[in-house]
Amino acid sequence: MGAQTMLVQEGQAVSSLILPADAPEPIQTAAEELQSHIEQMSGARLPLLIDPEARPGVKMYLRTEAQGPDLGA
């Protein structure tokens, strides 16, 4: 079995949702809905961030195709 990616560990968020500073409304809404669903399942609220370096851990990037493939990695 391959390595596991943890979003939440022991009830604490160990990942973040990363949005571009100019994220359009549908992307912002999608991020908030994903954040809410993960919180409902785990009890942990993942932070929504613009700066991927603001917090360590797993990062999930939410962006449109038009915003390009550069994920800041």
Summary of the structure (lengths in Angstrom):
residues: 73
radius of gyration: 12.6
end to end distance: 25.5
largest distance: 38.1
contacts: 161
relative contact order: 0.28
helix: 33%
strand: 19%
